[in-house]
Amino acid sequence: MAGQSKEFCFSGRSRVWTWICRVLAGLVCITARGDLIFAFNDRLVDWYTALQRLQDELKTSSLLKKEDATAWLAGITETEHDVDTIFSLIAPQLYQSASTAIQLLKDREQAHANVGSWPCAFSGIGVIVNRKSLEHRDPGGCYEWYDLLVAAGSYKEAYFEVRDIGAYFEYTPGTAIAICGKLFNHAVNHWEGGERICYAHFMRNNVLNRLQLEKVSWVNERHYTKWMSDRYLERRM
């Protein structure tokens, strides 16, 4: 299969983890085995594709309007529910804002029929097939926001590189990585053993801006306090 990349946008295991962490700016990796890894740094297609300026009108991507996009959306819906679960755990406030944005977009009178079938809270999905991802930072979105990358395919070995923090993560099919993509340089320079597919989930700042939704800042420990027991909170004081 020839290497290719497409974007559709307005632009792990089924178990419960008990985890509380301070995610001020960082990266979360959920491996294909179900391991949960955190990395931190103390430095701090398009479904609705907006142009570079925040005030430009929102538009439905031409790819999403195509007839075969209907079957594609149906095929990824179940997996995208898992993506939303991961998103809601990693960045609860951002997830709520993103979900509100998606519902507003679906309610628009001029929305294309396929918009109503959009399956996740991220406003864009880029599909990368058999291509290297050279070291880069993502230009859209905000420094504080997470992109979520899901690895798929038949390949046997690859590593996700985040050289800004000296980190290399095993990146086999089934791995999900959440990264502040505008903050950290990241890359996948090589893979072995078959076809490589990446579903890159992202958001655009101009989408929330045009919908007049408040910009969400860094994830903070207080977003998780409702799940902490009173005894745990007392020990932390």
Secondary structure by P-SEA (a helix, b strand, c coil): cccccccccccccccccccccccccbbbbbcccbbbbbbbbccccccccccccccbbbbccccccccaaaaaaaaaaaaaaaaaaaaaaacaaaaaaaaaaaaaaaaccccccccccccccccbbbbbccccccbbbbccccccbbbbbbbbccccbbbbbcccccccccccccbbbbccccccccccccccccbbbbbcccccaaaaaaaccccccccccccccccccaaaaaaac
